């Protein structure tokens, strides 16, 4: 891609972003929307909470894709993460689980996700499974075995109330106006996600491991020539992506406080939205997290509409994130993928 | 048996296995069978690990699928729908377009059927003639609605580069949400406690010819098989079908020979959605007789992805694959009442089938490892 190309594309992006904002402002002005009632501190805090699972899955997914493997199974790994975290917290602490039990359960869910992702990686890389079909299979497996686990344990696809994560109040800092309640008196998992996003950015763009991952996706031959095992880099990236999606599912559970296995389960498309979040964030971990925040905000609009007295049926307001995904994909659809995505690489030794 | 004898037998076996791995159709059949068997085997392991008796589970599956005429009617009922949704998926996958939105198109189509039948019913005479006319109108409405709902993501893919896997999944959520909202409110039948539309008139139904069950007529299966035949002919014998398949497999070649790849994508999606619409119409007329909250409607459009993949996306192969899934679903219904094994296991087994179908190399390597297939590959 030439520099001129890149500029043109960015101008297009910028232009459409400005257009979106203009439309939003116009809508607010024309429809007399009480903006102050909608964008509140509570709303921002809730949006951040809602964004964390999506952001975690997105960061994992972009690592896999950067390395040249399309992990379309994020949604499935999230379902497993949520179901396993719920099962673990129940097995550890029963109906009186503590915060410590919850953290342990999150760790356990991530550990199980690591195992699943390793099997998935072997199928994709060693057995050259069709990446799209295998990814869909993970989703199907999650939709089946996630609720199956719940029925085995609780006799119902939904769990009873388990334990939700307590807000972490940082003394002193929590008193800062606006920023205090948003960042220092909220779920510690929000801060954890922010730290992970920045760390993922640093690793990807500032360390040799990050360069290996990028090279594995862009130019595997060159990486191979440089003496780095492309297959091993891809294994690491895919396993990492599954673990991150599992963590995302576990975080979703920790925020909700109980498992829902009816319909499309409590994950309900968040893994798919995660994929769109990293496309929107142009494969940049921090950008992906920001995009996740957009979808998290749309997800939480319903509460704001209710308190602001805007009378729209819940059922329709709940669809905003999905509609936004379609808009984003349509406007930003032609994101540049790493050039070797989806191709198996065989070293010529 | 002497050494040379066993050697010869081995040679025959090797050649047979090698030939099977080469022959495309046989190979695919072998992969499909192996995938199904492997998925069931893992399913049985899970059953055992969860503390149930695998033998009892297996017996329940067979009884539920083919145990008596009721079970068979139920299996064929689900089969009719799976064949239709499976063909819908196969059309798109064959052409290299991943229409994961068959569920949404199926929902939108079925809803359109019920609404149009309710709307036209007062204008037409009651009785058999009116019934047939309403069914035709309802099915046409489903075809239009399903086709349009699929053409939209097709156009977004063709002209804006929006990944159809994700847009169609989002459109599934949107279809369920919007239709759910409509049956809850604006289109709710008068005096309906549950969020349902009114019932379509009694005389709008397929006649009971073979099985005397309220929600299945053999004509439903006939409709499905006719659609399969039409799709198979279109795919294999018409210029449109040829363009679709070539642009799916060799885009450059298709473009070079003057096929408009973008229009082909939109047409493929539309065709796929139209068939999904027919599935929705058959479901609405034959099985339900009204439309309910689609959040509670079974996921025929999702499982159809597994049906189609198992059939190697071949319209004719969808028939046996649809029968297998019809049987599994029927067994699930049976198990819900007669067994304490959670029926969600059936969904899990569907996932396993898809996983194994995705990795045929697994079976090739296994065949090599065990010596079957000789030194081939």
Contacts between the chains, C-beta under 8 A, distances in Angstrom:
chain1	res1	chain2	res2	distance
A	72	B	165	7.0
A	123	B	355	7.3
A	123	B	358	7.3
A	123	B	359	5.0
A	123	B	362	7.2
A	127	B	359	4.6
A	127	B	361	4.4
A	127	B	362	4.9
A	127	B	365	6.9
A	128	B	359	7.5
A	128	B	361	5.0
A	129	B	355	7.9
A	129	B	358	4.4
A	129	B	359	3.6
A	129	B	361	7.1
A	129	B	362	7.6
A	130	B	358	4.7
A	130	B	359	7.6
A	132	B	98	6.4
A	132	B	165	7.0
A	133	B	309	6.1
A	133	B	354	6.4
A	133	B	357	6.6
A	133	B	358	3.8
A	134	B	355	6.3
A	134	B	358	3.9
A	134	B	359	6.6
A	136	B	100	7.3
A	136	B	305	6.4
A	136	B	354	6.2
A	136	B	358	8.0
A	137	B	351	5.5
A	137	B	352	7.7
A	137	B	354	3.9
A	137	B	355	3.7
A	137	B	357	7.9
A	137	B	358	5.6
A	138	B	351	7.6
A	138	B	355	7.5
A	139	B	351	7.7
A	140	B	302	7.4
A	140	B	305	8.0
A	140	B	306	7.0
A	140	B	347	7.0
A	140	B	350	5.7
A	140	B	351	3.3
A	140	B	354	5.4
A	140	B	355	7.9
A	141	B	348	6.2
A	141	B	351	3.5
A	141	B	352	6.8
A	141	B	355	6.7
A	142	B	351	7.6
A	143	B	302	7.9
A	143	B	347	5.7
A	143	B	351	7.1
A	144	B	344	5.5
A	144	B	345	7.0
A	144	B	346	7.3
A	144	B	347	3.2
A	144	B	348	3.1
A	144	B	349	7.2
A	144	B	350	6.5
A	144	B	351	5.1
A	145	B	46	7.7
A	145	B	344	7.3
A	145	B	347	8.0
A	145	B	348	4.5
A	145	B	351	7.3
A	147	B	342	7.7
A	147	B	344	4.5
A	147	B	347	7.6
A	148	B	46	7.9
A	148	B	342	5.2
A	148	B	344	3.9
A	148	B	345	5.6
A	148	B	347	7.6
A	148	B	348	5.7
A	151	B	342	3.7
A	151	B	344	5.9
A	152	B	50	5.4
A	152	B	342	6.4
A	157	B	344	7.2
A	261	B	344	7.9
A	263	B	295	5.6
A	264	B	173	7.7
A	268	B	173	7.7
A	269	B	169	6.8
A	269	B	170	7.2
A	269	B	173	5.7
A	272	B	166	5.6
A	272	B	169	5.2
A	272	B	170	7.2
A	275	B	166	6.2
A	276	B	166	6.0
A	279	B	163	7.9
A	313	B	181	5.5
A	313	B	184	8.0
A	313	B	185	7.0
A	315	B	177	5.5
A	315	B	178	7.9
A	315	B	180	5.7
A	315	B	181	4.1
A	315	B	184	6.8
A	316	B	177	6.7
A	316	B	178	7.1
A	316	B	181	5.6
A	318	B	177	6.2
A	319	B	173	6.7
A	319	B	174	5.3
A	319	B	177	4.5
A	319	B	178	7.1
A	322	B	170	4.2
A	322	B	171	7.9
A	322	B	173	4.6
A	322	B	174	5.4
A	322	B	177	7.7
A	323	B	170	7.5
A	323	B	174	6.6
A	325	B	166	6.6
A	325	B	167	7.6
A	325	B	170	4.9
A	326	B	156	7.1
A	326	B	162	7.1
A	326	B	167	5.3
A	326	B	170	5.3
A	326	B	171	7.3
A	329	B	156	7.2
A	329	B	160	7.7
A	329	B	162	3.9
A	329	B	163	6.1
A	329	B	166	6.1
A	329	B	167	5.8
A	330	B	156	5.3
A	330	B	160	4.6
A	330	B	162	4.8
A	330	B	167	7.9
A	331	B	160	7.5
A	333	B	156	7.4
A	333	B	160	4.8
A	333	B	161	3.6
A	333	B	162	4.0
A	333	B	163	7.0
A	334	B	160	7.7
A	334	B	161	4.0
